[in-house]
């Protein structure tokens, strides 16, 4: 059976704010707010999705927007972060980086600045209650104008020493190329924020390459299509750029037909730093622990290899040095445990 996955210290680097919500919380808040949820978010949950065509992505986005609509009060934001941190602690995660586009909530909470401050306050409260460290990634939407991304980058920069640790770029990579957002990432990088755009999920190696060349990516959300270009794969391994691989998401969105086709083993064996993530468990179902279980049972990762995956997630994180050392030490302690089974 191997050593217990929940006891393996790890970091979670790819999780979206709305998508981190518990399904039960979504249903409860929708009932309280009088919001009708489609059956795909109730009895047919988790929904059947496919985002490799425009219609499929539109449906995914519509479900996501519906889920976001239930979060209407400050206490809702506090609840989401507290429950998410509780789930992280249960999975053995000691550090979480959760990404959010404040503009999605700004109209409800008094503007961009007050929304980000609310999220930061909720993160600090969740940290204190659970012991899980939390960094906030402000993520621009690549389907919107690049000037909006610059506004978010300036806002993120103002809070670079107050809980914001990274700047990202999310949504449909087919509708906004990395080059268009170079200015925003330059602003964020000058403030010392880590660069972590999405790329190489719905598009191929070019998308990954542009994240490296145009946005100086330290990490890349997904990036699995890099396996289609051996030279690019070697470059990622050499530069130690961490790929945030989310197997359950890749399957749910139709990027690969089944979990066995996610190139996790190929990436790992090529020396690419990999951090397992969940993306949006509210829509995809499995959370962080299940991703490690898949690595063990589907991809044949030994306990030593699972430990290295955990180390990669910690090293690729923006966690303070003291937190990194504690988590890395915990990984060694986990390996010293007797294997079960």
N, C-alpha and C positions, 0 to 999 in steps of 0.2 A: 504493500500500500504506500510505503514511503512516509516521510515526515509530514505532519499536518500543515497544509497550506496556510490556514489562518494564523499560524504561529510564525510564518516567515515574514520578517519586516520588509516592507517595500514602499515605493512611492507611486502615486497615481498621477500621471501627467496629461491625460487626455480625457476630460470630462466637461461637458457643457452644463451651464447652470440649470436651465429649464429641464434638460434631459436627465439631470441627476435626481429629479423628484421621484419619490416612491409612487407607485401606481395607486396604492390605497389612499395616499394623500391627495393625488389628483382627483380621484372620484369623490372624496369627502369634501374638498374645497369647491368643486363644481356644484355639488348639491347645496352647499351653504350659500353660494353666490347666485344660484339659479341659472347656471350655465348648462346647456344641453351638450353632452358629449356624444360624438358618433360612436356607433357600436364597436368600431375598430379600437376605441380607447376604453371600452367597457367589457362587454362579454366576449369580444373577439380579440382581446389583448393577449399577447403582444400582436400588433397589426401585421398583416402581410404587406410587405413593402417591396418596392423595386424603384431605384432612382437612376438607372442607367439610361432612361429616356426622359424627355421633358415632362411628359404627363406624370410619370412616376415620381419625379422630383417634386412636382407641384403638389401631389397628394401628400408626400412626406412633409413638405413645408406647411401645408394647411393643417395637418395634425399637430405639428409642432407649435404653430401659432395658437391653435385652440388650447393646447396645454398651457401655454404662457398666459393666456387670458384669465386663468383662475387665480393668478397671483396678483392681488389687488391691494393688499394692506401690508404695511411694514412687517407685521408679525408673520405674514406668509413667507417673506424673504428670510427672516430669522429661522423659521421652522424648516424650510428647505435645506439651509446650510447646516443646521443642527442635525437633522435626520441623515443627511448625506455624510457628515463627519462620523456619525454613529455607525453607518454602514461601512465606512472606510476602516474604522477601528476594528469592526468585526472581521474584516477581510485581512487584517494585519498591516494595513497601510498606516504609516506614521507621518506621511506628508502628502498633501493633496494640492494640486494646482487646478483650479476650476476656472473655466473661461466664460466670459460674459460680454455681450454687447450692451452697454448701458442704454443705448438709444431705444432698445426694445421695451424698456420700462420707464423711460424718461417722462412720458406724458402723465404717468400715474403718480410719480414720486417727486415732482417739482423740478425736473430738468436733469441734464446729464450729470452735473457735479453732485447734486444731492442724491441721485440714484447710486452713483459709485460710492459715495460716503456711507449710504445705508448698507450696501453690500459689504463694505469693509468692516463696518461695525458688527454686522451679523456674523462675519467670518471670525472676528476676534472673540465674540461670545461663544461661537461653536468650538473654537480652540480651547477656551477655558473649560467648557463643559465636558469635552471628550478627550483632550490631550493630543488630538491630531493637529499637526501644523498645517496651515492653509495659506497658500499664495494665490493671488488673483491675477489672472491673465485677462487684460482688456483685449477683445477681439473685434476687429473691423469686419464688416460684411462686404465681400468682394462683389456682390451684385449691386451695391450702391456706389455713388460717385467717390472718387479718390479724395476729394476735398473733405468728405465726411470722415474718412479714415484719418486724415491729418488732424482733424478736430479731436478725434478720440486719442490719437497718439500724444497730442499736447496734454490732454486731460490725464492720460496714464502717466505721463512724465511728471506731472505735478505730485503724484502720489507714489513715486518710485521708491521712496523710503518709508512709506506708510502702508505697506501691504500689497501694492501692485508689483509684481515681479517679472512680468513678461508681456509681450505684445504679440497678438496673433491675427490671423486672417482666415475666416471661415466661409461657409456656404458653398454654392455650386461653383467649382473651379473652372467649369466650362464657360462661365459668364464674366470672368474678370481675371486678366492675366497679371502675373506678379509684377511685371514692369510698371503697371499703372499705380502701384502702391509703394514704390521705392521711396518716395518722399516721406510718407508716413512712417515707414520703418526706420528711416534715417533719424527722424525726430526721436523715436522711441529708443533707438540704440545710443544716441548721445546722452540720454538720461540713464544709461546703464541697464536698460531692460533687455531681457533675453528675447531673441527673435524666433518665433515658432509658428510659421504659417502652415496652413493645410496645403497639401499637394500630392500628386501621384496616387490618387484614389480613383476618381472618375476619368482622369486623363493619364497619359502615359509618362515616360521618362522626361519628356520636355518640361512638363509641369514641375517635376522635382528639380531639374537642372536650373530652371528659372528662379526657384526659391533660393537656391544656393548662390547663383550669380547675381541676381537683382536685389534680393532681400537679406543676403548674408545670414541665412538661416542657421541657428544653433541647433534647433530641433525642427523636425517636419512632422506635421500631423498626417498620419497614415504613411505615405511614401512607398507603399508596397509595390507599385508599378516600376520601381527602380530596378527590380530583378530582370526586367526586359532589356537592360543595357548593362553588360558586364563592366564596361569602363566606368559608368556612373556608379555602379555598386562598389567598385574598388575605391572610387573617390570618396564616397560616403564613409566607408570603413576607415580610410586613411585619415580623413579630416575629423573622425569621431563625432559625426553628426547623428544625434539620436533620432530614430524613427519611432513615432508613437503608433504602434500597431494595435488595431482594434478588431480582432477576428470576428466577433459576433456582428459588429456593424457592417463589415465587408460582406458577410453572407446576407444579412437582412436587406441591404441596399442593392443586392444583385451584382456586386463587383466581382464576386466569385460564386460559383454554383453551390458550394458546400464548404464547411470549415476546413476540410482536408486540403482544399486548394489554396488556402491562405499561405503565402510563401514564408511563414515564420521560420521554419527550419532552414530554408535556403539563406535567409537574411542572417540568421544567427551563425550558421556555419561559414558564411563569408566574412565574419568579423564585424558586422554592422551592429552598433549599439542599438538595442531594442528595448522600449518601455511598453509593456502591455497596458492597454487602456480599454475603456468601455464606450466612449463616445456619448451615447444617449441611452442609457439602460431603461429610461421611461418608455422608449419606443422599441428597443431591441430586446429587452428582457434581462439577459445575464449581466451580473455585476463583476467586480474585479476578481474575486476569488475563483469564479468560473473560468475566467480567461487563463489563470494559472493551472486549473484542473485540466483544461483542454490541452495546454502545453504538455502536461504530463501524459494524458491518456490518448490524445489524438496524434500528437507529434513526437511522442516518445522521449520527452526530456527527462533526464535523470535528476535526482535531487541536487547534484552538483551544478547541473545546467540551470535548474530553476533558481538556485541561489545566485548564479551569474546574471540571470534575467533581473532578479531583484536588485543586485548591485548596479546594473546598468540603469535601472529606473532611478535609483538614488543619485548616482553620479550625474545623470542628465538633468536633474532637478535644479530648482533655484533655492532649495532648502539651505538655511544657515549652516555654516560649517559644523557647528556643534551638533546639530540635528543629523547631519550626514554621518558624522563619526559614530553617533549612537546607533543609527540604523544599520550601518555597515558592520558594526560590532555585533549587533543582534543577528545579522545574517550568519556570521561565524558561529554564534551560539546555537543557531538553528541546525547548522550542519553537524554540530557536536551531539545533537539529540539522537537517541536510538531510533532507527527506522521502524515503522509499524508494519504489521502484516507478515 
